[in-house]
């Protein structure tokens, strides 16, 4: 399962873990991703998306049907 948001296209990024002595160790910053089901009234079916919490807020704001039209689902 790849870790990226299907709405915002966010993915994990690389960075450094920096100690008090300024030693740098490579690490990843993972995103807050979860599977969420949405019901589409026009097609009368459920779809499952892997999205971040920011993606959920966008869907709540403008609606799932407009998002899918933009993404051409």
Phi and psi restraints in degrees (range 20) as a CNS / XPLOR table:
assign (resid 1 and name C) (resid 2 and name N)
       (resid 2 and name CA) (resid 2 and name C) 1.0 -74.4 20.0 2
assign (resid 2 and name N) (resid 2 and name CA)
       (resid 2 and name C) (resid 3 and name N) 1.0 145.5 20.0 2
assign (resid 2 and name C) (resid 3 and name N)
       (resid 3 and name CA) (resid 3 and name C) 1.0 -102.3 20.0 2
assign (resid 3 and name N) (resid 3 and name CA)
       (resid 3 and name C) (resid 4 and name N) 1.0 87.2 20.0 2
assign (resid 3 and name C) (resid 4 and name N)
       (resid 4 and name CA) (resid 4 and name C) 1.0 -150.1 20.0 2
assign (resid 4 and name N) (resid 4 and name CA)
       (resid 4 and name C) (resid 5 and name N) 1.0 155.4 20.0 2
assign (resid 4 and name C) (resid 5 and name N)
       (resid 5 and name CA) (resid 5 and name C) 1.0 -85.5 20.0 2
assign (resid 5 and name N) (resid 5 and name CA)
       (resid 5 and name C) (resid 6 and name N) 1.0 131.4 20.0 2
assign (resid 5 and name C) (resid 6 and name N)
       (resid 6 and name CA) (resid 6 and name C) 1.0 -76.8 20.0 2
assign (resid 6 and name N) (resid 6 and name CA)
       (resid 6 and name C) (resid 7 and name N) 1.0 -14.7 20.0 2
assign (resid 6 and name C) (resid 7 and name N)
       (resid 7 and name CA) (resid 7 and name C) 1.0 -96.7 20.0 2
assign (resid 7 and name N) (resid 7 and name CA)
       (resid 7 and name C) (resid 8 and name N) 1.0 -55.2 20.0 2
assign (resid 7 and name C) (resid 8 and name N)
       (resid 8 and name CA) (resid 8 and name C) 1.0 -93.1 20.0 2
assign (resid 8 and name N) (resid 8 and name CA)
       (resid 8 and name C) (resid 9 and name N) 1.0 -9.6 20.0 2
assign (resid 8 and name C) (resid 9 and name N)
       (resid 9 and name CA) (resid 9 and name C) 1.0 57.2 20.0 2
assign (resid 9 and name N) (resid 9 and name CA)
       (resid 9 and name C) (resid 10 and name N) 1.0 35.5 20.0 2
assign (resid 9 and name C) (resid 10 and name N)
       (resid 10 and name CA) (resid 10 and name C) 1.0 -81.6 20.0 2
assign (resid 10 and name N) (resid 10 and name CA)
       (resid 10 and name C) (resid 11 and name N) 1.0 149.2 20.0 2
assign (resid 10 and name C) (resid 11 and name N)
       (resid 11 and name CA) (resid 11 and name C) 1.0 -143.7 20.0 2
assign (resid 11 and name N) (resid 11 and name CA)
       (resid 11 and name C) (resid 12 and name N) 1.0 174.1 20.0 2
assign (resid 11 and name C) (resid 12 and name N)
       (resid 12 and name CA) (resid 12 and name C) 1.0 -70.4 20.0 2
assign (resid 12 and name N) (resid 12 and name CA)
       (resid 12 and name C) (resid 13 and name N) 1.0 150.3 20.0 2
assign (resid 12 and name C) (resid 13 and name N)
       (resid 13 and name CA) (resid 13 and name C) 1.0 -124.2 20.0 2
assign (resid 13 and name N) (resid 13 and name CA)
       (resid 13 and name C) (resid 14 and name N) 1.0 157.2 20.0 2
assign (resid 13 and name C) (resid 14 and name N)
       (resid 14 and name CA) (resid 14 and name C) 1.0 -90.7 20.0 2
assign (resid 14 and name N) (resid 14 and name CA)
       (resid 14 and name C) (resid 15 and name N) 1.0 153.3 20.0 2
assign (resid 14 and name C) (resid 15 and name N)
       (resid 15 and name CA) (resid 15 and name C) 1.0 -163.7 20.0 2
assign (resid 15 and name N) (resid 15 and name CA)
       (resid 15 and name C) (resid 16 and name N) 1.0 -171.1 20.0 2
assign (resid 15 and name C) (resid 16 and name N)
       (resid 16 and name CA) (resid 16 and name C) 1.0 -116.9 20.0 2
assign (resid 16 and name N) (resid 16 and name CA)
       (resid 16 and name C) (resid 17 and name N) 1.0 140.1 20.0 2
assign (resid 16 and name C) (resid 17 and name N)
       (resid 17 and name CA) (resid 17 and name C) 1.0 -93.3 20.0 2
assign (resid 17 and name N) (resid 17 and name CA)
       (resid 17 and name C) (resid 18 and name N) 1.0 117.8 20.0 2
assign (resid 17 and name C) (resid 18 and name N)
       (resid 18 and name CA) (resid 18 and name C) 1.0 -109.6 20.0 2
assign (resid 18 and name N) (resid 18 and name CA)
       (resid 18 and name C) (resid 19 and name N) 1.0 122.9 20.0 2
assign (resid 18 and name C) (resid 19 and name N)
       (resid 19 and name CA) (resid 19 and name C) 1.0 -84.5 20.0 2
assign (resid 19 and name N) (resid 19 and name CA)
       (resid 19 and name C) (resid 20 and name N) 1.0 176.2 20.0 2
assign (resid 19 and name C) (resid 20 and name N)
       (resid 20 and name CA) (resid 20 and name C) 1.0 -62.9 20.0 2
assign (resid 20 and name N) (resid 20 and name CA)
       (resid 20 and name C) (resid 21 and name N) 1.0 -32.1 20.0 2
assign (resid 20 and name C) (resid 21 and name N)
       (resid 21 and name CA) (resid 21 and name C) 1.0 -84.4 20.0 2
assign (resid 21 and name N) (resid 21 and name CA)
       (resid 21 and name C) (resid 22 and name N) 1.0 9.7 20.0 2
assign (resid 21 and name C) (resid 22 and name N)
       (resid 22 and name CA) (resid 22 and name C) 1.0 66.7 20.0 2
assign (resid 22 and name N) (resid 22 and name CA)
       (resid 22 and name C) (resid 23 and name N) 1.0 27.2 20.0 2
assign (resid 22 and name C) (resid 23 and name N)
       (resid 23 and name CA) (resid 23 and name C) 1.0 -79.9 20.0 2
assign (resid 23 and name N) (resid 23 and name CA)
       (resid 23 and name C) (resid 24 and name N) 1.0 136.7 20.0 2
assign (resid 23 and name C) (resid 24 and name N)
       (resid 24 and name CA) (resid 24 and name C) 1.0 -112.0 20.0 2
assign (resid 24 and name N) (resid 24 and name CA)
       (resid 24 and name C) (resid 25 and name N) 1.0 130.1 20.0 2
assign (resid 24 and name C) (resid 25 and name N)
       (resid 25 and name CA) (resid 25 and name C) 1.0 -127.5 20.0 2
assign (resid 25 and name N) (resid 25 and name CA)
       (resid 25 and name C) (resid 26 and name N) 1.0 131.7 20.0 2
assign (resid 25 and name C) (resid 26 and name N)
       (resid 26 and name CA) (resid 26 and name C) 1.0 -65.3 20.0 2
assign (resid 26 and name N) (resid 26 and name CA)
       (resid 26 and name C) (resid 27 and name N) 1.0 142.8 20.0 2
assign (resid 26 and name C) (resid 27 and name N)
       (resid 27 and name CA) (resid 27 and name C) 1.0 -154.2 20.0 2
assign (resid 27 and name N) (resid 27 and name CA)
       (resid 27 and name C) (resid 28 and name N) 1.0 169.6 20.0 2
assign (resid 27 and name C) (resid 28 and name N)
       (resid 28 and name CA) (resid 28 and name C) 1.0 -113.7 20.0 2
assign (resid 28 and name N) (resid 28 and name CA)
       (resid 28 and name C) (resid 29 and name N) 1.0 144.8 20.0 2
assign (resid 28 and name C) (resid 29 and name N)
       (resid 29 and name CA) (resid 29 and name C) 1.0 -104.8 20.0 2
assign (resid 29 and name N) (resid 29 and name CA)
       (resid 29 and name C) (resid 30 and name N) 1.0 105.6 20.0 2
assign (resid 29 and name C) (resid 30 and name N)
       (resid 30 and name CA) (resid 30 and name C) 1.0 -80.6 20.0 2
assign (resid 30 and name N) (resid 30 and name CA)
       (resid 30 and name C) (resid 31 and name N) 1.0 157.1 20.0 2
assign (resid 30 and name C) (resid 31 and name N)
       (resid 31 and name CA) (resid 31 and name C) 1.0 -96.6 20.0 2
assign (resid 31 and name N) (resid 31 and name CA)
       (resid 31 and name C) (resid 32 and name N) 1.0 159.5 20.0 2
assign (resid 31 and name C) (resid 32 and name N)
       (resid 32 and name CA) (resid 32 and name C) 1.0 -86.7 20.0 2
assign (resid 32 and name N) (resid 32 and name CA)
       (resid 32 and name C) (resid 33 and name N) 1.0 90.5 20.0 2
assign (resid 32 and name C) (resid 33 and name N)
       (resid 33 and name CA) (resid 33 and name C) 1.0 -112.8 20.0 2
assign (resid 33 and name N) (resid 33 and name CA)
       (resid 33 and name C) (resid 34 and name N) 1.0 145.8 20.0 2
assign (resid 33 and name C) (resid 34 and name N)
       (resid 34 and name CA) (resid 34 and name C) 1.0 -150.8 20.0 2
assign (resid 34 and name N) (resid 34 and name CA)
       (resid 34 and name C) (resid 35 and name N) 1.0 157.8 20.0 2
assign (resid 34 and name C) (resid 35 and name N)
       (resid 35 and name CA) (resid 35 and name C) 1.0 -87.8 20.0 2
assign (resid 35 and name N) (resid 35 and name CA)
       (resid 35 and name C) (resid 36 and name N) 1.0 135.2 20.0 2
assign (resid 35 and name C) (resid 36 and name N)
       (resid 36 and name CA) (resid 36 and name C) 1.0 -139.5 20.0 2
assign (resid 36 and name N) (resid 36 and name CA)
       (resid 36 and name C) (resid 37 and name N) 1.0 137.2 20.0 2
assign (resid 36 and name C) (resid 37 and name N)
       (resid 37 and name CA) (resid 37 and name C) 1.0 -99.3 20.0 2
assign (resid 37 and name N) (resid 37 and name CA)
       (resid 37 and name C) (resid 38 and name N) 1.0 138.4 20.0 2
assign (resid 37 and name C) (resid 38 and name N)
       (resid 38 and name CA) (resid 38 and name C) 1.0 -127.6 20.0 2
assign (resid 38 and name N) (resid 38 and name CA)
       (resid 38 and name C) (resid 39 and name N) 1.0 143.4 20.0 2
assign (resid 38 and name C) (resid 39 and name N)
       (resid 39 and name CA) (resid 39 and name C) 1.0 -100.7 20.0 2
assign (resid 39 and name N) (resid 39 and name CA)
       (resid 39 and name C) (resid 40 and name N) 1.0 129.8 20.0 2
assign (resid 39 and name C) (resid 40 and name N)
       (resid 40 and name CA) (resid 40 and name C) 1.0 -105.0 20.0 2
assign (resid 40 and name N) (resid 40 and name CA)
       (resid 40 and name C) (resid 41 and name N) 1.0 118.1 20.0 2
assign (resid 40 and name C) (resid 41 and name N)
       (resid 41 and name CA) (resid 41 and name C) 1.0 -71.2 20.0 2
assign (resid 41 and name N) (resid 41 and name CA)
       (resid 41 and name C) (resid 42 and name N) 1.0 -36.6 20.0 2
assign (resid 41 and name C) (resid 42 and name N)
       (resid 42 and name CA) (resid 42 and name C) 1.0 -64.9 20.0 2
assign (resid 42 and name N) (resid 42 and name CA)
       (resid 42 and name C) (resid 43 and name N) 1.0 -41.3 20.0 2
assign (resid 42 and name C) (resid 43 and name N)
       (resid 43 and name CA) (resid 43 and name C) 1.0 -92.5 20.0 2
assign (resid 43 and name N) (resid 43 and name CA)
       (resid 43 and name C) (resid 44 and name N) 1.0 -9.9 20.0 2
assign (resid 43 and name C) (resid 44 and name N)
       (resid 44 and name CA) (resid 44 and name C) 1.0 55.0 20.0 2
assign (resid 44 and name N) (resid 44 and name CA)
       (resid 44 and name C) (resid 45 and name N) 1.0 49.4 20.0 2
assign (resid 44 and name C) (resid 45 and name N)
       (resid 45 and name CA) (resid 45 and name C) 1.0 -151.0 20.0 2
assign (resid 45 and name N) (resid 45 and name CA)
       (resid 45 and name C) (resid 46 and name N) 1.0 165.5 20.0 2
assign (resid 45 and name C) (resid 46 and name N)
       (resid 46 and name CA) (resid 46 and name C) 1.0 -97.3 20.0 2
assign (resid 46 and name N) (resid 46 and name CA)
       (resid 46 and name C) (resid 47 and name N) 1.0 145.1 20.0 2
assign (resid 46 and name C) (resid 47 and name N)
       (resid 47 and name CA) (resid 47 and name C) 1.0 -127.5 20.0 2
assign (resid 47 and name N) (resid 47 and name CA)
       (resid 47 and name C) (resid 48 and name N) 1.0 150.5 20.0 2
assign (resid 47 and name C) (resid 48 and name N)
       (resid 48 and name CA) (resid 48 and name C) 1.0 -112.7 20.0 2
assign (resid 48 and name N) (resid 48 and name CA)
       (resid 48 and name C) (resid 49 and name N) 1.0 129.2 20.0 2
assign (resid 48 and name C) (resid 49 and name N)
       (resid 49 and name CA) (resid 49 and name C) 1.0 -124.2 20.0 2
assign (resid 49 and name N) (resid 49 and name CA)
       (resid 49 and name C) (resid 50 and name N) 1.0 147.1 20.0 2
assign (resid 49 and name C) (resid 50 and name N)
       (resid 50 and name CA) (resid 50 and name C) 1.0 -97.2 20.0 2
assign (resid 50 and name N) (resid 50 and name CA)
       (resid 50 and name C) (resid 51 and name N) 1.0 109.7 20.0 2
assign (resid 50 and name C) (resid 51 and name N)
       (resid 51 and name CA) (resid 51 and name C) 1.0 -136.2 20.0 2
assign (resid 51 and name N) (resid 51 and name CA)
       (resid 51 and name C) (resid 52 and name N) 1.0 160.0 20.0 2
assign (resid 51 and name C) (resid 52 and name N)
       (resid 52 and name CA) (resid 52 and name C) 1.0 -88.5 20.0 2
assign (resid 52 and name N) (resid 52 and name CA)
       (resid 52 and name C) (resid 53 and name N) 1.0 173.5 20.0 2
assign (resid 52 and name C) (resid 53 and name N)
       (resid 53 and name CA) (resid 53 and name C) 1.0 -65.9 20.0 2
assign (resid 53 and name N) (resid 53 and name CA)
       (resid 53 and name C) (resid 54 and name N) 1.0 -31.9 20.0 2
assign (resid 53 and name C) (resid 54 and name N)
       (resid 54 and name CA) (resid 54 and name C) 1.0 -66.5 20.0 2
assign (resid 54 and name N) (resid 54 and name CA)
       (resid 54 and name C) (resid 55 and name N) 1.0 -35.7 20.0 2
assign (resid 54 and name C) (resid 55 and name N)
       (resid 55 and name CA) (resid 55 and name C) 1.0 -65.5 20.0 2
assign (resid 55 and name N) (resid 55 and name CA)
       (resid 55 and name C) (resid 56 and name N) 1.0 -37.8 20.0 2
assign (resid 55 and name C) (resid 56 and name N)
       (resid 56 and name CA) (resid 56 and name C) 1.0 -63.9 20.0 2
assign (resid 56 and name N) (resid 56 and name CA)
       (resid 56 and name C) (resid 57 and name N) 1.0 -40.1 20.0 2
assign (resid 56 and name C) (resid 57 and name N)
       (resid 57 and name CA) (resid 57 and name C) 1.0 -64.7 20.0 2
assign (resid 57 and name N) (resid 57 and name CA)
       (resid 57 and name C) (resid 58 and name N) 1.0 -37.9 20.0 2
assign (resid 57 and name C) (resid 58 and name N)
       (resid 58 and name CA) (resid 58 and name C) 1.0 -65.6 20.0 2
assign (resid 58 and name N) (resid 58 and name CA)
       (resid 58 and name C) (resid 59 and name N) 1.0 -42.7 20.0 2
assign (resid 58 and name C) (resid 59 and name N)
       (resid 59 and name CA) (resid 59 and name C) 1.0 -64.1 20.0 2
assign (resid 59 and name N) (resid 59 and name CA)
       (resid 59 and name C) (resid 60 and name N) 1.0 -40.2 20.0 2
assign (resid 59 and name C) (resid 60 and name N)
       (resid 60 and name CA) (resid 60 and name C) 1.0 -64.7 20.0 2
assign (resid 60 and name N) (resid 60 and name CA)
       (resid 60 and name C) (resid 61 and name N) 1.0 -30.3 20.0 2
assign (resid 60 and name C) (resid 61 and name N)
       (resid 61 and name CA) (resid 61 and name C) 1.0 -78.4 20.0 2
assign (resid 61 and name N) (resid 61 and name CA)
       (resid 61 and name C) (resid 62 and name N) 1.0 -49.1 20.0 2
assign (resid 61 and name C) (resid 62 and name N)
       (resid 62 and name CA) (resid 62 and name C) 1.0 -112.7 20.0 2
assign (resid 62 and name N) (resid 62 and name CA)
       (resid 62 and name C) (resid 63 and name N) 1.0 -9.5 20.0 2
assign (resid 62 and name C) (resid 63 and name N)
       (resid 63 and name CA) (resid 63 and name C) 1.0 100.2 20.0 2
assign (resid 63 and name N) (resid 63 and name CA)
       (resid 63 and name C) (resid 64 and name N) 1.0 148.0 20.0 2
assign (resid 63 and name C) (resid 64 and name N)
       (resid 64 and name CA) (resid 64 and name C) 1.0 -70.9 20.0 2
assign (resid 64 and name N) (resid 64 and name CA)
       (resid 64 and name C) (resid 65 and name N) 1.0 -34.2 20.0 2
assign (resid 64 and name C) (resid 65 and name N)
       (resid 65 and name CA) (resid 65 and name C) 1.0 -69.8 20.0 2
assign (resid 65 and name N) (resid 65 and name CA)
       (resid 65 and name C) (resid 66 and name N) 1.0 -37.0 20.0 2
assign (resid 65 and name C) (resid 66 and name N)
       (resid 66 and name CA) (resid 66 and name C) 1.0 -69.8 20.0 2
assign (resid 66 and name N) (resid 66 and name CA)
       (resid 66 and name C) (resid 67 and name N) 1.0 -35.2 20.0 2
assign (resid 66 and name C) (resid 67 and name N)
       (resid 67 and name CA) (resid 67 and name C) 1.0 -63.4 20.0 2
assign (resid 67 and name N) (resid 67 and name CA)
       (resid 67 and name C) (resid 68 and name N) 1.0 -46.1 20.0 2
assign (resid 67 and name C) (resid 68 and name N)
       (resid 68 and name CA) (resid 68 and name C) 1.0 -66.5 20.0 2
assign (resid 68 and name N) (resid 68 and name CA)
       (resid 68 and name C) (resid 69 and name N) 1.0 -31.6 20.0 2
assign (resid 68 and name C) (resid 69 and name N)
       (resid 69 and name CA) (resid 69 and name C) 1.0 -67.5 20.0 2
assign (resid 69 and name N) (resid 69 and name CA)
       (resid 69 and name C) (resid 70 and name N) 1.0 -39.5 20.0 2
assign (resid 69 and name C) (resid 70 and name N)
       (resid 70 and name CA) (resid 70 and name C) 1.0 -66.4 20.0 2
assign (resid 70 and name N) (resid 70 and name CA)
       (resid 70 and name C) (resid 71 and name N) 1.0 -43.3 20.0 2
assign (resid 70 and name C) (resid 71 and name N)
       (resid 71 and name CA) (resid 71 and name C) 1.0 -79.9 20.0 2
assign (resid 71 and name N) (resid 71 and name CA)
       (resid 71 and name C) (resid 72 and name N) 1.0 -8.1 20.0 2
assign (resid 71 and name C) (resid 72 and name N)
       (resid 72 and name CA) (resid 72 and name C) 1.0 58.3 20.0 2
assign (resid 72 and name N) (resid 72 and name CA)
       (resid 72 and name C) (resid 73 and name N) 1.0 50.4 20.0 2
